[in-house]
Amino acid sequence: MKIAYFINTFKSTNWGGQATSSGIKHLLAKEYPDAKFTPLDLPNLPFRKIKILRYYYDKVLLNALLKDDQKKIISILKKMNISETIFDNFTHICFNGEGAVHYKSGHLIRFMGLLYLAKLKNKYVASINQTIDLNNNQKLETLISKVYNLCDFISVREPISFKLAKKIGIKNCKLIPDAVYGLPKIENEEILSIVKKYNLPQKYITITGSSALKRNKNSINQMSKLLQFTQDIFKDTPIVFMANAKTDLYLANRLKSRFNLNIINSKDTSYHEAIAIFAKSMLLVGGRQHPNIFAYMYKVPYVAFDGNTFKNKGVGELQNYPLSPLHWKLDFEKYKNAIDTVFKQKIKFNEIPITNFKIYEE
């Protein structure tokens, strides 16, 4: 068994991307110890900065996929830097849909073309670990349903996507929690060692940004309000800003001196160490999906905020978490009530096991 794996997020500076790929590799190694697992780095789009060409080729490829125009599909993929022979040395395909199968993704149609090509080449195709959020775009719904019904195994990572998959006609979809739940737990001794390495105090709050925020004045104001409210509620408790993306770092740097932030940057810190830092915090606040999952796995209460899709809401539904994500138009009383909810209501931090990752069973 030779597995081609993409999207390859091992090299991502995002902790969620790193942890997702590590979780998938770990789970596959347990089920298929003799398989050769090869992360694929896909070629860049030759015109990725020319939006009008991206839109044009996306439209042509989408229509070709809907019409099963195999010749046109191969031709357009070639223009998108994808060779017809890309999967020739593999027997199985593992598509990690994390962060890609939603209407704001700039690569969604290209990825669907790749999966279609893999089936043309008679490969066993599994598409896993994804939130499907298509914003009621009927063409995209038709495309995803068509391509996924050609594939051999489909799973989503939370219940909202599971309902949507059924609604748009994906026939044999399964719900398998995000692969990060399958990572080995970090022992407490190592957690304490990592926290000590970063010179963190015994008691601290972690803050993240969100995919819903931008590098602009409005987002600075929204984050500033969140930090001020947090300090008003928790007084002298130090805040550790976990900068999980470029936008997070932008916001953190502009607010560092005003709120005396300790900034930990994902460029300098592995997902493994980040998990340990989240695990030891008294509270996590923010709109990053995977940090919220990390916190839950280590029984740390979190207050979630909106991201750019419904993924954070889906995370909470899977966990049966007592609090829905908050809007970034922040109100102090709503935020204070959310804090009270996660501290005063006894949360059941249930284990969310991934007991069966046999995604290649014939």
N, C-alpha and C positions, 0 to 999 in steps of 0.2 A: 504494500500500500504506500503510495507516494502522494502526500497531501500538499496541494498548493494553497497557501493561506494569504488572504487579503480581506480587508484593509489591514496592512501591517502597521500597527500603532506601537510596536515595541520602541521605536525611536522617537515617539511623540514626547514633547515637553509637558504634556498634559498627564497628570497622575491617573486620571480615569482611563485614558488610552493605554498607558503602560500596563495598568492592572488588568484591564480587559484582555489584552493579548496574552499576558502571563497566565491569567486564569484559564483561557481557552487551551493554551499549550499544556498546562498542567492536567486539565480534565481529559484531553485527548490522549496524553501519555498514559494515564491510568487505564483507559479503555482499550487503547491500541498501542501497546508498548513497542511493537516491532515496526510501527509505521515511521516513514521518513517525513518529517514536518518541515516545510520550506516556506518561510515568509517571503511574499513577492513584493518588491518595490515597483509599483506601476510607473510607466513613463509619464512625465509631465505632458499636459496638453500643449501642443505646439503653438496654440493661439490663446493660452489661458488668460492673458490680460486684454484680449480683444473681445469685449462682451458681445458685440453684434455677431461675430463668427461663432462664439460658443452657443448663443441662442439658435442660430441658424442650424448648426450641425446637430444640436440636441433635438430640434424639431424634426429634422430629416430622419434621424435615427429612431426617434419615438414612433414616427409613422411607419417606418420600415419594419420595426418590431411588431407593431400591431397587425401589419399585413403579411407577416412571415416572409418578407422579401429578403431571403438569405444572402443573395448576391450584394444587395444594397447594404445590408447590415455589415458584412465583412468589409465592404468598400469604405463605409463611414468610420468604422472602428480603425481602419488603417490610417485615415486622415486624423484620427484622434490619438495616433501613436501606438495603437494596439495591433500587434501582429496576429495574423490568423493562427500562428503556431505557438502562441504564448503558453498553452496548456499541454503541448504535445508530450512533455516529459513527465506528466503526472497522471495518476489514475483517479484521484479524488480532489474535489474542490471544497474549501471551507471559506465561505464569505462571512466575515464579521461585519454585520450591518450597523454596528454601533456608531451613532452620529451621522449616518449617511442616508437612511431611508425616510427622509422627510422633505416636504415641499420647498424648504429653504436650502437644501443641499445643491451645490453646483455640479455634483458628479453623479447624481442618482441615475440618470438615463444611461450614462456611460457604463455604470456598474451593471445595470440590467442587460446592456448589450454584451458585457463580459459573461454573465451567467448564461445568456442565450447561446453564445458562442461555445461555452463549455458543454452544453447539452448537444449542440451540433456535433461536437467531437466525441460524443458518447461517454463523457465523464460523469462520475457520481457526484452530484452537487448538493451541498448542504448550506443553507442560508440561515444564520443563527444570530442570537445576541443583539436583538434590535428593537427599537421603538419604531413603529410605523405610524407616521403622522403626515397625512397628505392634504389636510385642510379642505376636504370635500372637492378636490380637483378630480373630476371624473376621468379625464384622460390618464392621469397618473394612477388612479385606482384601477382602471382597466389594464394598464401596462403591468403594474405590480402583480395583479391577480393572474394575468396571462403567463408572465415569466415564472412566477413562483409555482404555478400549477404544472409547469414543465419540470421543476426541480424535484429532487428525491426526498429532501428533508427540509422543513421550514419550522423555525421556532421564533417566538418573540419573548421579551424579557419581563413584561408586566401586563396586567389584565386589560387595560384600556386598549392597547394594541391588539390583544387577543380578540376582543370583541370586534374591533374594526376589521381585522383579517377575515373573520367569519362573515362579516357584513358585506365585504367587497368580493367575496367568492373564493378566497383561498381555502382549498378543501381540507388538507390534512395538516393544518397548523397546530403546533404544540406550544404550551407555555412552559418555558424553562427559565428560571431566574437568571439575572445577569451573572456572567461568568466570574465576577469578582467574589461572589458568595462562595465559590468553590476553592478560593485560595487557602492555603494552610494558615492557621491562626498564628499570630506572633505571640510568643511567650512573654509573660509579664516582665521577667528579668531583662529581656532584650528591649522591651518598650521603655523601661526605666533608663537603660543605658543610652538609648537614642535621645530621649528627652534631656538627659544630662549633657550629652554631646552638644546639643543646641542651646545649652545654658538657659533653659526655660524654668520659670518658677513652679512651685508645687501646685499652684492653682492659677488657671488661665482660661480664657475663652478663645475659640478659634472662629475666624470670619473668612468667608470666601466671597467671590464675586458671583457673576451669573452670565450665561449666554444672552440674557435679555438686556444686559447693559452694554454701553458703547464707550468709546474713548472720546467723550464730549462733556461739556459743562453740565448738562442735565443729569448725566449719570454720576458725575462727581458730587452734585448736590444730593442725589438720592442716597449714595453711599455715605456721604457726610452725615446725613440725617440718621441713618441706621447706626453709625458709630456713636453719634451723640446720644441717641436713645439708649444704646447699650451701656454707655458709661453712666448715664443718669440712673439706670436701674441697678447696675452692679458696682457703682462707685469706683473703688480703687483696684478692681480686678484687672490685671493686664490683658491686653488684646493682642493675639497673634494672628496676623493677616496671612493666610495661606494663599499665595498668588499662584493660581493653577493655570493661568493663561495670560497672554499679552495684555488683555483688557484689565484683568485683575491687578497686574503689576503696575499698569498705568494709573489706576485709581489709587492703589496703595501708596505709591510714591508721592502722589500729589496731596495725600492726606496724612502722611507719616508724621510730620512734625506737629501738626495740629492735635493729633490724638495719641502721640507717643507710641506709635505702632511698632511691634516687632514683626518684620516682614520675612517670610520664608518663601523663596522663589523656586518654582518647579524646575527651573533650568539647573539649579545647584543641588537639588534634593530628589532622591528617588521616590517612587510611589511607596516603597516598603517603609522608608523612614517617615514619609508623610502620614501613612496609616498609623504608625506608632504615635505621632504627635497628636493626631485626631483622637486616638484611643485614650490618651491621658488627659484630654481637655474636659472641663466641667460642662461645656456646652459648645455646640457648633451652630453658627447662624450663616445662611447663605443659599445661593441658588445653583450650586454646582451639584449635579446628580450623584456622581461617584463619591465625593466626600461625605454626602449625606448617608450613602450606603455604608461607607467605612465606619462612620460614627455609630450607626445602628448595629453593625456587626460586633462592636465592642461595648454595647450597652451605654452609649453616650447620647443623651437627649439632643435633638436638633430642631431648629426652627427653619423650615424650608421657605425659599422664595421662588417666584416664577422663573423658568428658563425660557428658551425660544420655542419650545414645543411643550406638549403636556407630559413629558417624561418624568418630571418631579412629582406630578400628581400620581402617575402610574406607580412610581417607587413607593409612595405612601400607601396606595391601595394594596399593593402586594404585601407590604409589611403590616397592614391593618393599623397604621399609625394614627394617633388620635388628632392630628392636626394637618389640614390641607395647606399647600403652599400659599404664602401671602403675596399680595401685589406690591410692586416697588413704589407705588404712590403711598408712602408710609404714613400711618396714623399712630400716634404714641399709644393710645388706649388699646388699639387692636394688637399692637406689638407686645404691650405689657400683658394683655390677656393670653397671647400665644405663649409667652414665657411662663406664665402661671400654669397654663395647660400642661406643658411638658415637664414642669417641676412638681406640680401638686397632684396631677393625675398619675396614678401608678401605671407606667407603660410596661406592657408585656413585650420584652425584646425576644421574640421567638426565633429559634434557629430557622434559617431558610435554606434547607439542604438542596443540593443538586445530586440526587442519588443515581440518576441514569443519564449518561451522556453518550449513549450508543447512537450517534447520529449517522452512522454508516452501516446500519443493519439492513441487509437486503430483504 
